Amino acid sequence: MRYKRDGRAASNLQFFLFTTGTVSTGSFLARLIPDQPVAPSDAVPLIDLANTALAQSTSKLIAPIAAAFNALSDPEKQDFLERILILDGSPRIGEVPIIIRDKHMRSIRREYREFVFERLEGWWTDAVIKQLTGARPEGIFGYEVSDKLSNFAEEYKADNLPITFRGKVPGDEIDTDADPRLFVAQLREIGISSNRIRSAILDYYRAFAQRSAWARESLLVSGEVEEYEERLADEWSRYKDVAFEKLKDDSAEDALREAGATLFTWAEFETGKIESLRIRARVTEPYVLRGSFHILADAKREPRVYWHPRFIDRLGKVLGVVS
């Protein structure tokens, strides 16, 4: 019994019982429901009511509970009972999602409520598991639920999109040396390190999966992705002209690689500072932008963007290796 184990009256325990049933007004348990009026001075003491109820019970389940309760002193019994709170008339578990969506999500557009609820439910389940396993020692507070719901709802506004693949990794092992995709081959052409190629593969995976999720949830307007890619390709073209400006037809391979690496580094780290290159104004997650460049660099017939100045000239050879 937790009460005995954790110090009895010296503990800080509280006990909550949630039930879909309703406590009878004639039961002593009615004294344990929230917001009950103070019992009159001539009312039967709560300890006596509990002793009587336990003594009259013939349930085999109740017998060990009665024995443990009777082992307490009268002050401990009173202290223990005062820590119990019964919340009766609670909704059934199947009704909870409907109540949350209909009563607490009215500010969210109806077509997005299910997606917001699923994300809130996922966060809640994770928080409960962490608490039950001891990974989270503190309780789950009401303000946390409200804050999470508010944050999720904000991602479904007209100038925003939900970010749900942060930190996700593909199911298959990442092999930067053997990956056959064209955007990876492009990075090898300019001498990008294995660690940076791994990051690029993650960005590609997350951006591709995120776009697919947005499409499944009908969050994108017609032509939005295509228009976004046009903006990226146009900005890439402008900076490419700057990065390759001093190159000549007979430039050494090292110079070509260095120019390509400069162009890629710009796309990887500088473009995130340009607000006009966001798919929507409040979508600032780096993998969306970085991964989108890799998607453009992966087009098989002719990539929309490339890093090595001579890559298009070498495309046939590279495609032969990739295929």
Disulfide bonds with the S-S distance in Angstrom:
none
